[in-house]
Amino acid sequence: MIINTGCRTDIPAFYSKWFINRIREGYVLVRNPYYPNQVTKYVLEPEVVDSIEFCTKNPEPMLKYLDEIKKFKQFWYVTITPYGKDIEANVPSKDKVINSFKKLSSMLGKEFVGWRYDPIFINEEFDVNKHIEKFEYIAQELKDYTKRCVISFLDLYEKVRRNAPDLKPPTKDEQIILAKQFVKIGEQNGIEIYSCCESEFLSEYGVNTIGCRNKEFVEETIGHKLNVQKIKNARENCNCLMGNDIGAYNTCGHFCKYCYANSNKGLVIDNMRKHNENSPFLIGGYETGDKITEAKQKSWIINENEQMKLF
């Protein structure tokens, strides 16, 4: 199975010590975001966890702990966009994140670290030409440190409409221009361009639309074939193995204007105050009425005998 850390919050940036404590103790407790007293216990051991997936805007706090998670297969996405503090309030400077990306890639290998350039939006400061200019700069910086870049366009969730009414997704024509230019820049820098949860029409312009972490790509990065039961994804056009998320909504301190995972800043600040790096829960601890269920975990890796049966 796959453990995901990055769809609900940014664990490497804000909760790296907690995460390593979970690795040391070998398990984590995760509340259902819609039914909080329903708690799932995940065992964190390589025998049942085939890969840990990270997605972060700042990997730096986790770098000192990489030796402790080297027993796990892993893949990292690091999001680097050109936006300023008015959009990404607490994200470190782009040059700092680029430097951390390079260090992470040097430690793990560039095949295990990908770049995300998302979400892409249009506003007064960022038009199509500005995106192309900034994308090229970042691609040139990362050309020896990754082989893939994932792009996606702004989704207008209700939270985003409320918090960022000035941000608009690119039109279809603008998406085509961006796709063409990003693919060209990617080719010049040895970086393949993938899309995440976008329409397949982008494939006409050279974008790989299979998704950011689909079964075949996981197999490639962990070096094993997988026998995965069919998974129903929450997002349309998503082919990725991104379930089993151990994060929690309303806990990310980056305070990005376009964030879909935070409802409001006050709730996030309150939750972060409740964080205890020694707790099995990301936020708080055990509560009256909690019902803890152990996840049905098993490795998806196909051993040699199973592979022979398939053929």
URHUKA-V438138 format. One record per backbone hydrogen bond with DSSP energy under -0.5 kcal/mol. CO is the residue of the C=O (numbers start at 1). NH is the residue of the N-H. E is the energy in kcal/mol with one decimal. If there is no record, write none. Layout:
co = [CO/CO]
nh = [NH/NH]
e = [E/E]
//
This chain:
co = [1/1/2/3/4/5/9/10/11/15/16/17/18/19/20/21/22/22/26/28/30/35/35/37/37/38/39/40/40/41/42/43/45/45/48/51/52/52/53/54/56/59/59/60/60/62/63/65/65/66/67/69/73/75/76/77/77/78/78/84/84/87/87/88/93/94/95/96/97/98/99/100/101/102/103/104/105/109/110/110/112/113/114/115/116/116/117/119/120/122/125/126/127/128/129/130/131/132/133/134/135/136/137/138/139/142/142/147/148/149/150/151/152/155/157/158/159/160/164/168/171/172/173/174/175/176/177/178/179/180/181/182/183/184/185/186/186/187/192/192/193/194/195/199/200/201/202/202/203/207/208/213/214/215/216/217/218/219/219/225/226/231/235/237/237/239/240/244/251/252/254/255/256/261/264/265/266/267/268/269/270/271/271/272/274/276/280/287/290/291/291/293/295/300/301/303/304/305/306/307]
nh = [50/51/4/53/246/11/11/14/15/19/20/21/22/23/24/25/26/27/44/42/40/32/38/39/291/32/293/30/42/295/28/45/48/49/50/3/54/75/5/77/79/62/63/63/64/65/66/68/69/69/70/72/52/54/114/56/79/80/116/87/88/89/257/91/97/98/99/100/101/102/103/104/105/106/107/108/109/112/113/147/76/147/78/150/80/118/152/121/154/168/127/123/131/132/133/134/135/136/137/138/139/140/141/142/143/145/146/192/115/194/117/196/120/157/161/162/163/164/167/122/175/176/177/178/179/180/181/182/183/184/185/186/187/188/189/189/191/190/149/194/208/151/197/202/203/204/205/207/206/209/195/241/218/219/220/221/222/223/224/302/228/233/238/197/239/215/242/4/253/255/90/89/259/250/268/269/270/271/272/273/274/274/275/275/284/279/29/290/292/39/293/41/297/227/303/307/308/309/310/311]
e = [-2.6/-1.0/-0.5/-3.1/-2.3/-0.7/-0.7/-1.8/-2.8/-2.3/-2.4/-2.1/-1.9/-2.1/-2.6/-2.0/-1.8/-1.1/-2.3/-2.6/-2.8/-0.6/-2.6/-0.8/-3.4/-2.6/-3.1/-2.5/-0.6/-2.7/-1.9/-0.8/-1.8/-2.1/-0.7/-2.3/-0.5/-1.9/-2.0/-2.3/-2.7/-1.7/-0.8/-1.2/-0.5/-1.9/-1.3/-1.4/-0.6/-1.2/-0.6/-1.9/-2.1/-2.8/-3.2/-2.4/-0.5/-0.5/-2.2/-1.6/-3.0/-0.6/-3.3/-1.0/-2.2/-2.8/-2.1/-2.2/-2.7/-2.2/-2.0/-2.7/-2.7/-2.4/-1.6/-2.2/-3.0/-2.2/-0.9/-0.7/-2.4/-0.5/-2.6/-2.7/-2.4/-0.6/-0.9/-0.6/-2.4/-2.0/-0.8/-1.6/-2.1/-2.2/-2.3/-2.4/-2.9/-2.0/-1.6/-2.2/-2.6/-2.2/-1.6/-1.9/-0.7/-2.5/-0.9/-2.7/-2.1/-3.3/-2.9/-1.9/-2.0/-1.7/-2.6/-2.1/-2.4/-2.8/-1.7/-3.3/-2.7/-2.1/-2.0/-2.6/-2.9/-2.5/-2.3/-3.0/-2.4/-2.0/-2.7/-2.9/-2.5/-1.7/-1.0/-0.9/-2.9/-0.8/-2.7/-0.5/-2.9/-2.7/-0.5/-1.4/-2.1/-1.5/-1.7/-1.6/-1.5/-0.7/-2.1/-2.3/-2.4/-2.6/-1.9/-2.2/-2.3/-1.6/-0.9/-2.5/-0.7/-0.7/-1.3/-0.5/-0.6/-0.6/-1.4/-1.8/-0.6/-0.8/-2.4/-0.8/-1.6/-2.2/-1.6/-2.6/-2.3/-2.5/-2.8/-1.5/-1.0/-0.6/-0.5/-0.7/-1.3/-2.1/-2.3/-1.9/-0.6/-2.6/-0.5/-2.7/-1.4/-3.1/-0.6/-2.4/-1.9/-1.4/-1.7/-1.0]
//
